[in-house]
């Protein structure tokens, strides 16, 4: 299904979406729970990757005393 390491937030979101689809198709409750957990982790990683890509605001300069 996925042959490359995720590189962008969208890559992580795509994996989360795939896990959610597997959870919806799961028959066993444990499998469904695991897939939903994995989806939540992929979404957290997407958030982290997105935060890394945001430009940082410069730190305010304090006048020298």
C-alpha positions, 0 to 999 in steps of 0.5 A: 500500500505505502512503499515510501516513508512519509514526508509531508503532513498529507502523507501522514494524513493519508495513512491515518485515513487508510487506518480509519478505513480498515477500522470501519471494515474490521470485524474484531473489536480489538482490530478496530480499536488498534486501527483507530489508535494507529490513525490517531498516532498518524494524525499526531505525526501529521500535526508535528510535521506541519509544525516543523514546516511552519516558519518560526517567528523571530524572537523579540529583541530586548534592548541591551542594558 
